[in-house]
């Protein structure tokens, strides 16, 4: 592939380390070094695997767990810092803005500021905000501004609201991330469709990760049941003054307004399903670094059962189109890495690749 762009790649800002609960920070201890680095060492890891550009976003829960005033202040500070990183390494990093969704007007203004001032490619929002989802009219300023700026909103998973957690996951906490995050994010997207958000904002673009958060696997059933069910409810509400629901089908919105990434899912069967249901033009490559393995993701990308043209779309073409990234910006650097490798870089790559393979073999053996 001539270029590789990864979209869901996380970092952790020091200011948030001070504000997150110690129990959460303890969970991040093993990868904290990779999370906090957005400079030469991260680029070195990218080069070793063959990744040209990462679109950076702050690790969940971002600022959505904080009080409003703190969220507004920290969002601006973190975005300014990320803007400096992108300016320093424009060929290697792009940015998704952190938004204080507790105050939608301030969030919309911050989105516009970061897009115009730093060239950010959109924003990443970590699911619900204190139990309220993006279909709520409260968040209209954010959606309206995103459509006006023609930038996507990436919906990243977060823990479900406490009431749901207490019912489903209280006694089974390991299910929260392995299952609950996918169900939560997929449900969030379906709420956006059902409430008619895409009819009010027909040019709004939403991105979700993890190969579509379970939706492509059951899209045909969801399309029929949810579309017809909402239309039936709408017909029963005529004359009642109740705001109508979705005007088009789930399938339509998934093709016109929604894009999915491969983040954290290196599964050929899942990709084949997604391509069949959505088409290759709606799928973008991601790793989920540092939670995902760069080498594993690149091996997955290189062995997909796609034509050369479609593999290029997945690797970079779709990201360039959706995020309005300049094509081929890193070709010169790629040629340097391929034909003039430094001995030190070669040794680092060999060790990193070996470590990745051994780690995956052990994991596969343990969970077999």
LINHU-V532091 format. One record per residue. N is the residue number from 1. RES is the residue in three letters. SS is DSSP state (hx for helix, st for strand, lp for the rest). OMEGA is omega in whole degrees, 0 to 359 (* if undefined). Layout:
n=N res=RES ss=SS omega=OMEGA
n=N res=RES ss=SS omega=OMEGA
This chain:
n=1 res=UNK ss=lp omega=184
n=2 res=UNK ss=lp omega=182
n=3 res=UNK ss=lp omega=177
n=4 res=UNK ss=lp omega=178
n=5 res=UNK ss=st omega=179
n=6 res=UNK ss=st omega=193
n=7 res=UNK ss=st omega=185
n=8 res=UNK ss=st omega=187
n=9 res=UNK ss=st omega=195
n=10 res=UNK ss=st omega=169
n=11 res=UNK ss=st omega=179
n=12 res=UNK ss=lp omega=181
n=13 res=UNK ss=lp omega=182
n=14 res=UNK ss=hx omega=181
n=15 res=UNK ss=hx omega=180
n=16 res=UNK ss=hx omega=177
n=17 res=UNK ss=hx omega=180
n=18 res=UNK ss=lp omega=186
n=19 res=UNK ss=lp omega=179
n=20 res=UNK ss=lp omega=179
n=21 res=UNK ss=lp omega=179
n=22 res=UNK ss=hx omega=180
n=23 res=UNK ss=hx omega=179
n=24 res=UNK ss=hx omega=179
n=25 res=UNK ss=hx omega=178
n=26 res=UNK ss=hx omega=178
n=27 res=UNK ss=hx omega=183
n=28 res=UNK ss=lp omega=187
n=29 res=UNK ss=hx omega=186
n=30 res=UNK ss=hx omega=183
n=31 res=UNK ss=hx omega=185
n=32 res=UNK ss=hx omega=179
n=33 res=UNK ss=hx omega=179
n=34 res=UNK ss=hx omega=179
n=35 res=UNK ss=hx omega=185
n=36 res=UNK ss=hx omega=181
n=37 res=UNK ss=lp omega=173
n=38 res=UNK ss=lp omega=181
n=39 res=UNK ss=lp omega=187
n=40 res=UNK ss=hx omega=182
n=41 res=UNK ss=hx omega=177
n=42 res=UNK ss=hx omega=178
n=43 res=UNK ss=hx omega=177
n=44 res=UNK ss=hx omega=178
n=45 res=UNK ss=hx omega=177
n=46 res=UNK ss=hx omega=180
n=47 res=UNK ss=hx omega=181
n=48 res=UNK ss=hx omega=181
n=49 res=UNK ss=hx omega=181
n=50 res=UNK ss=lp omega=179
n=51 res=UNK ss=lp omega=186
n=52 res=UNK ss=lp omega=186
n=53 res=UNK ss=st omega=173
n=54 res=UNK ss=st omega=169
n=55 res=UNK ss=st omega=189
n=56 res=UNK ss=st omega=174
n=57 res=UNK ss=st omega=184
n=58 res=UNK ss=st omega=181
n=59 res=UNK ss=lp omega=179
n=60 res=UNK ss=lp omega=8
n=61 res=UNK ss=lp omega=181
n=62 res=UNK ss=lp omega=178
n=63 res=UNK ss=lp omega=187
n=64 res=UNK ss=lp omega=177
n=65 res=UNK ss=lp omega=187
n=66 res=UNK ss=lp omega=175
n=67 res=UNK ss=lp omega=189
n=68 res=UNK ss=hx omega=183
n=69 res=UNK ss=hx omega=179
n=70 res=UNK ss=hx omega=180
n=71 res=UNK ss=hx omega=180
n=72 res=UNK ss=hx omega=182
n=73 res=UNK ss=hx omega=183
n=74 res=UNK ss=hx omega=179
n=75 res=UNK ss=hx omega=181
n=76 res=UNK ss=hx omega=181
n=77 res=UNK ss=hx omega=180
n=78 res=UNK ss=hx omega=179
n=79 res=UNK ss=hx omega=176
n=80 res=UNK ss=hx omega=180
n=81 res=UNK ss=hx omega=180
n=82 res=UNK ss=hx omega=176
n=83 res=UNK ss=hx omega=176
n=84 res=UNK ss=hx omega=178
n=85 res=UNK ss=hx omega=180
n=86 res=UNK ss=hx omega=179
n=87 res=UNK ss=hx omega=181
n=88 res=UNK ss=hx omega=183
n=89 res=UNK ss=lp omega=187
n=90 res=UNK ss=lp omega=180
n=91 res=UNK ss=lp omega=186
n=92 res=UNK ss=lp omega=184
n=93 res=UNK ss=st omega=166
n=94 res=UNK ss=st omega=186
n=95 res=UNK ss=st omega=165
n=96 res=UNK ss=lp omega=184
n=97 res=UNK ss=st omega=168
n=98 res=UNK ss=lp omega=185
n=99 res=UNK ss=lp omega=175
n=100 res=UNK ss=lp omega=187
n=101 res=UNK ss=lp omega=175
n=102 res=UNK ss=lp omega=177
n=103 res=UNK ss=lp omega=187
n=104 res=UNK ss=hx omega=179
n=105 res=UNK ss=hx omega=178
n=106 res=UNK ss=hx omega=179
n=107 res=UNK ss=hx omega=179
n=108 res=UNK ss=hx omega=179
n=109 res=UNK ss=hx omega=180
n=110 res=UNK ss=hx omega=176
n=111 res=UNK ss=hx omega=181
n=112 res=UNK ss=hx omega=180
n=113 res=UNK ss=hx omega=184
n=114 res=UNK ss=hx omega=177
n=115 res=UNK ss=hx omega=183
n=116 res=UNK ss=hx omega=185
n=117 res=UNK ss=hx omega=186
n=118 res=UNK ss=hx omega=183
n=119 res=UNK ss=lp omega=178
n=120 res=UNK ss=lp omega=188
n=121 res=UNK ss=lp omega=182
n=122 res=UNK ss=st omega=180
n=123 res=UNK ss=st omega=173
n=124 res=UNK ss=st omega=180
n=125 res=UNK ss=st omega=184
n=126 res=UNK ss=st omega=174
n=127 res=UNK ss=lp omega=184
n=128 res=UNK ss=lp omega=174
n=129 res=UNK ss=st omega=183
n=130 res=UNK ss=lp omega=176
n=131 res=UNK ss=lp omega=179
n=132 res=UNK ss=st omega=186
n=133 res=UNK ss=lp omega=187
n=134 res=UNK ss=lp omega=175
n=135 res=UNK ss=lp omega=179
n=136 res=UNK ss=lp omega=180
n=137 res=UNK ss=hx omega=179
n=138 res=UNK ss=hx omega=186
n=139 res=UNK ss=hx omega=181
n=140 res=UNK ss=hx omega=180
n=141 res=UNK ss=hx omega=180
n=142 res=UNK ss=hx omega=183
n=143 res=UNK ss=hx omega=179
n=144 res=UNK ss=hx omega=181
n=145 res=UNK ss=hx omega=178
n=146 res=UNK ss=hx omega=178
n=147 res=UNK ss=hx omega=181
n=148 res=UNK ss=hx omega=181
n=149 res=UNK ss=hx omega=182
n=150 res=UNK ss=lp omega=176
n=151 res=UNK ss=lp omega=182
n=152 res=UNK ss=st omega=169
n=153 res=UNK ss=st omega=178
n=154 res=UNK ss=st omega=177
n=155 res=UNK ss=st omega=181
n=156 res=UNK ss=st omega=179
n=157 res=UNK ss=lp omega=167
n=158 res=UNK ss=lp omega=180
n=159 res=UNK ss=lp omega=176
n=160 res=UNK ss=lp omega=174
n=161 res=UNK ss=lp omega=188
n=162 res=UNK ss=hx omega=181
n=163 res=UNK ss=hx omega=179
n=164 res=UNK ss=hx omega=178
n=165 res=UNK ss=hx omega=181
n=166 res=UNK ss=hx omega=182
n=167 res=UNK ss=hx omega=189
n=168 res=UNK ss=hx omega=196
n=169 res=UNK ss=lp omega=183
n=170 res=UNK ss=lp omega=181
n=171 res=UNK ss=lp omega=182
n=172 res=UNK ss=lp omega=188
n=173 res=UNK ss=lp omega=180
n=174 res=UNK ss=hx omega=179
n=175 res=UNK ss=hx omega=186
n=176 res=UNK ss=hx omega=181
n=177 res=UNK ss=hx omega=186
n=178 res=UNK ss=hx omega=183
n=179 res=UNK ss=hx omega=186
n=180 res=UNK ss=hx omega=180
n=181 res=UNK ss=hx omega=181
n=182 res=UNK ss=hx omega=179
n=183 res=UNK ss=hx omega=181
n=184 res=UNK ss=hx omega=184
n=185 res=UNK ss=hx omega=176
n=186 res=UNK ss=hx omega=178
n=187 res=UNK ss=hx omega=178
n=188 res=UNK ss=hx omega=180
n=189 res=UNK ss=hx omega=180
n=190 res=UNK ss=hx omega=173
n=191 res=UNK ss=hx omega=179
n=192 res=UNK ss=hx omega=178
n=193 res=UNK ss=hx omega=187
n=194 res=UNK ss=hx omega=183
n=195 res=UNK ss=lp omega=178
n=196 res=UNK ss=lp omega=180
n=197 res=UNK ss=hx omega=183
n=198 res=UNK ss=hx omega=173
n=199 res=UNK ss=hx omega=177
n=200 res=UNK ss=hx omega=180
n=201 res=UNK ss=lp omega=189
n=202 res=UNK ss=lp omega=179
n=203 res=UNK ss=lp omega=178
n=204 res=UNK ss=lp omega=178
n=205 res=UNK ss=lp omega=177
n=206 res=UNK ss=st omega=175
n=207 res=UNK ss=st omega=171
n=208 res=UNK ss=st omega=185
n=209 res=UNK ss=lp omega=172
n=210 res=UNK ss=hx omega=177
n=211 res=UNK ss=hx omega=173
n=212 res=UNK ss=hx omega=175
n=213 res=UNK ss=hx omega=174
n=214 res=UNK ss=lp omega=186
n=215 res=UNK ss=lp omega=183
n=216 res=UNK ss=hx omega=183
n=217 res=UNK ss=hx omega=183
n=218 res=UNK ss=hx omega=189
n=219 res=UNK ss=hx omega=183
n=220 res=UNK ss=hx omega=179
n=221 res=UNK ss=hx omega=179
n=222 res=UNK ss=hx omega=182
n=223 res=UNK ss=hx omega=182
n=224 res=UNK ss=hx omega=188
n=225 res=UNK ss=hx omega=184
n=226 res=UNK ss=hx omega=180
n=227 res=UNK ss=hx omega=182
n=228 res=UNK ss=hx omega=178
n=229 res=UNK ss=hx omega=179
n=230 res=UNK ss=hx omega=179
n=231 res=UNK ss=hx omega=178
n=232 res=UNK ss=hx omega=177
n=233 res=UNK ss=hx omega=181
n=234 res=UNK ss=hx omega=180
n=235 res=UNK ss=hx omega=180
n=236 res=UNK ss=hx omega=182
n=237 res=UNK ss=lp omega=182
n=238 res=UNK ss=lp omega=179
n=239 res=UNK ss=lp omega=182
n=240 res=UNK ss=lp omega=182
n=241 res=UNK ss=lp omega=179
n=242 res=UNK ss=lp omega=181
n=243 res=UNK ss=lp omega=182
n=244 res=UNK ss=lp omega=183
n=245 res=UNK ss=lp omega=185
n=246 res=UNK ss=lp omega=181
n=247 res=UNK ss=lp omega=182
n=248 res=UNK ss=lp omega=185
n=249 res=UNK ss=lp omega=174
n=250 res=UNK ss=hx omega=181
n=251 res=UNK ss=hx omega=180
n=252 res=UNK ss=hx omega=182
n=253 res=UNK ss=hx omega=180
n=254 res=UNK ss=hx omega=179
n=255 res=UNK ss=hx omega=188
n=256 res=UNK ss=hx omega=188
n=257 res=UNK ss=lp omega=189
n=258 res=UNK ss=st omega=174
n=259 res=UNK ss=st omega=180
n=260 res=UNK ss=st omega=175
n=261 res=UNK ss=st omega=182
n=262 res=UNK ss=lp omega=188
n=263 res=UNK ss=lp omega=174
n=264 res=UNK ss=lp omega=182
n=265 res=UNK ss=lp omega=178
n=266 res=UNK ss=lp omega=189
n=267 res=UNK ss=lp omega=183
n=268 res=UNK ss=hx omega=179
n=269 res=UNK ss=hx omega=179
n=270 res=UNK ss=hx omega=178
n=271 res=UNK ss=hx omega=179
n=272 res=UNK ss=hx omega=178
n=273 res=UNK ss=hx omega=181
n=274 res=UNK ss=hx omega=179
n=275 res=UNK ss=hx omega=180
n=276 res=UNK ss=hx omega=186
n=277 res=UNK ss=hx omega=187
n=278 res=UNK ss=hx omega=187
n=279 res=UNK ss=lp omega=185
n=280 res=UNK ss=hx omega=183
n=281 res=UNK ss=hx omega=182
n=282 res=UNK ss=hx omega=184
n=283 res=UNK ss=st omega=183
n=284 res=UNK ss=st omega=183
n=285 res=UNK ss=lp omega=172
n=286 res=UNK ss=lp omega=179
n=287 res=UNK ss=lp omega=191
n=288 res=UNK ss=lp omega=178
n=289 res=UNK ss=lp omega=4
n=290 res=UNK ss=lp omega=177
n=291 res=UNK ss=lp omega=175
n=292 res=UNK ss=lp omega=183
n=293 res=UNK ss=lp omega=181
n=294 res=UNK ss=hx omega=182
n=295 res=UNK ss=hx omega=178
n=296 res=UNK ss=hx omega=180
n=297 res=UNK ss=hx omega=180
n=298 res=UNK ss=hx omega=175
n=299 res=UNK ss=hx omega=176
n=300 res=UNK ss=hx omega=180
n=301 res=UNK ss=hx omega=183
n=302 res=UNK ss=hx omega=183
n=303 res=UNK ss=lp omega=178
n=304 res=UNK ss=lp omega=180
n=305 res=UNK ss=lp omega=182
n=306 res=UNK ss=lp omega=172
n=307 res=UNK ss=lp omega=179
n=308 res=UNK ss=hx omega=180
n=309 res=UNK ss=hx omega=181
n=310 res=UNK ss=hx omega=177
n=311 res=UNK ss=hx omega=177
n=312 res=UNK ss=hx omega=176
n=313 res=UNK ss=hx omega=181
n=314 res=UNK ss=hx omega=185
n=315 res=UNK ss=hx omega=185
n=316 res=UNK ss=hx omega=188
n=317 res=UNK ss=hx omega=180
n=318 res=UNK ss=hx omega=178
n=319 res=UNK ss=hx omega=179
n=320 res=UNK ss=hx omega=182
n=321 res=UNK ss=hx omega=185
n=322 res=UNK ss=hx omega=183
n=323 res=UNK ss=hx omega=181
n=324 res=UNK ss=lp omega=176
n=325 res=UNK ss=lp omega=178
n=326 res=UNK ss=lp omega=182
n=327 res=UNK ss=lp omega=172
n=328 res=UNK ss=lp omega=185
n=329 res=UNK ss=lp omega=187
n=330 res=UNK ss=lp omega=183
n=331 res=UNK ss=hx omega=182
n=332 res=UNK ss=hx omega=180
n=333 res=UNK ss=hx omega=179
n=334 res=UNK ss=hx omega=179
n=335 res=UNK ss=hx omega=178
n=336 res=UNK ss=hx omega=182
n=337 res=UNK ss=hx omega=183
n=338 res=UNK ss=hx omega=190
n=339 res=UNK ss=hx omega=179
n=340 res=UNK ss=lp omega=182
n=341 res=UNK ss=lp omega=176
n=342 res=UNK ss=lp omega=182
n=343 res=UNK ss=hx omega=181
n=344 res=UNK ss=hx omega=179
n=345 res=UNK ss=hx omega=180
n=346 res=UNK ss=hx omega=179
n=347 res=UNK ss=hx omega=179
n=348 res=UNK ss=hx omega=180
n=349 res=UNK ss=hx omega=179
n=350 res=UNK ss=hx omega=181
n=351 res=UNK ss=hx omega=181
n=352 res=UNK ss=hx omega=179
n=353 res=UNK ss=hx omega=179
n=354 res=UNK ss=hx omega=179
n=355 res=UNK ss=hx omega=179
n=356 res=UNK ss=hx omega=182
n=357 res=UNK ss=hx omega=180
n=358 res=UNK ss=hx omega=179
n=359 res=UNK ss=hx omega=180
n=360 res=UNK ss=hx omega=177
n=361 res=UNK ss=hx omega=179
n=362 res=UNK ss=hx omega=180
n=363 res=UNK ss=hx omega=180
n=364 res=UNK ss=hx omega=179
n=365 res=UNK ss=hx omega=184
n=366 res=UNK ss=hx omega=185
n=367 res=UNK ss=hx omega=182
n=368 res=UNK ss=lp omega=*
